[in-house]
Amino acid sequence: MEKMIYLDNAATTRTAPEVVEAMLPYFTENYGNPSSVYRFAAKNKCGVDRQREAIAEILGANANEIYFTAGGSESDNWAVKAAAEAYREKGNHIITTKIEHHAILHTAEYLEKQGYDVTYLDVDEDGLVDTDELEKAIRPETILISVMFANNEIGTVQPIKEIGRIAKEHGILFHTDAVQAFGQIPIQVDGLGIDMLSASGHKLNGPKGIGFLYIRKGVKIRSFIHGGAQERRRRAGTENVPGIIGLGTAAKRAARTMEERAERESALRDYLISRVMAEIPHTKLNGHATKRLPNNANFSFRFVEGEALLLNLDMKGICASSGSACTSGSLDPSHVLLAIGLPHEIAHGSLRLTLGEDTVKEEIDYVVDALKEIVKRLREMSPLYEDFIRKNP
Ligand SMILES: *Cc1c(COP(=O)(O)O)cnc(C)c1O
């Protein structure tokens, strides 16, 4: 078989065999609709609720605060749109950041067209939100603050506790897109002052097309999908039972292995970063040096095109990303890299490598060796690099 090294775990992860195994009976023998009354089907309702309880326990929440959705994008859409609508009488101002996932950014832009006013906070060169700026942006009509827990491109982890404190002090709802953080970083909703939290199965070795939204009890929020009585009437539609079983199993598994996984992955990541920075000149590490996801490394290589880099890595069986999956195919550099102040031409030469639970040191060595060779070759073909070398001999 052709060699493959998968370093794109921020885009998606492999569904763990243990998770697939837990899901399988729900496609075959346990196919009953959880809303049916006979025991054959009603036991699936118990299965769904057990996963709800398990997820709630991980977050320090109550089971009736967890709502299953079709993934991170849906959770983000629901949280922001429904909160905006439910709190419309109080005001029309929303605060978010320039580095959110498009599921938040495009939702915020949609709401602007509906008459809402949105403040997009800047971040510093490491990708951190300034909490003083946040506090200054608050107005009497501010109804929602939505700041992601950890960034999917550069891995920077935000000061969530401080943001939660500020939101609470001003009586404003706080939503966080924790799609990258949930399963990688310990999260307790009460201690962090989080009112709503989005997560997704396929980013934590669970299945795709399933996620959840945590909504704190007492938060006024309208139904997202109208129809049947599922998810306490707030998100209608027959439950994705296999998906929910998979998500719950993956969440429990991630919580159980989090500590040693984070330790192992961050050690490998640091090894990757130190080798790349030492062996490939004119390279910048993007994202915060320490406040970052354990599995994320993001580099900019001057005088190199990200697309060319990805294609050459692919030839060597290496799966990576030059930004977020949603922006590849577009010629614009990533909004996150621009927000941390990278000039266009440097943002274009960026590479995201995200490790997973299966990543081993030999793979990191193989990737760094390949990168060295590819970057060198691409630079030799670059007139900009030739010019630079002539001027800086
Ligand atoms: C992947 C991702 C999403 C979208 O989740 P889906 O389940 O793919 O819809 C949202 N936010 C962040 C930060 C992500 O990384």
Ligand as a Chemical Component Dictionary entry (heavy atoms), coordinates in Angstrom:
data_LIG
# 
_chem_comp.id                   LIG 
_chem_comp.type                 NON-POLYMER 
_chem_comp.pdbx_formal_charge   0 
_chem_comp.three_letter_code    LIG 
# 
loop_
_chem_comp_atom.comp_id 
_chem_comp_atom.atom_id 
_chem_comp_atom.alt_atom_id 
_chem_comp_atom.type_symbol 
_chem_comp_atom.charge 
_chem_comp_atom.model_Cartn_x 
_chem_comp_atom.model_Cartn_y 
_chem_comp_atom.model_Cartn_z 
_chem_comp_atom.pdbx_ordinal 
LIG C1 C1 C 0 -14.691 21.890 12.091 1  
LIG C2 C2 C 0 -15.099 23.114 12.789 2  
LIG C3 C3 C 0 -16.429 23.567 12.756 3  
LIG C4 C4 C 0 -17.490 22.884 11.922 4  
LIG O1 O1 O 0 -17.850 21.629 12.436 5  
LIG P1 P1 P 0 -18.616 20.595 11.487 6  
LIG O2 O2 O 0 -19.003 19.480 12.390 7  
LIG O3 O3 O 0 -17.648 20.183 10.427 8  
LIG O4 O4 O 0 -19.812 21.307 10.933 9  
LIG C5 C5 C 0 -16.745 24.698 13.466 10 
LIG N1 N1 N 0 -15.828 25.346 14.194 11 
LIG C6 C6 C 0 -14.559 24.948 14.267 12 
LIG C7 C7 C 0 -13.589 25.693 15.113 13 
LIG C8 C8 C 0 -14.146 23.815 13.568 14 
LIG O5 O5 O 0 -12.868 23.428 13.620 15 
# 
loop_
_chem_comp_bond.comp_id 
_chem_comp_bond.atom_id_1 
_chem_comp_bond.atom_id_2 
_chem_comp_bond.value_order 
_chem_comp_bond.pdbx_ordinal 
LIG C1 C2 SING 1  
LIG C2 C3 SING 2  
LIG C2 C8 DOUB 3  
LIG C3 C4 SING 4  
LIG C3 C5 DOUB 5  
LIG C4 O1 SING 6  
LIG O1 P1 SING 7  
LIG P1 O2 DOUB 8  
LIG P1 O3 SING 9  
LIG P1 O4 SING 10 
LIG C5 N1 SING 11 
LIG N1 C6 DOUB 12 
LIG C6 C7 SING 13 
LIG C6 C8 SING 14 
LIG C8 O5 SING 15 
# 
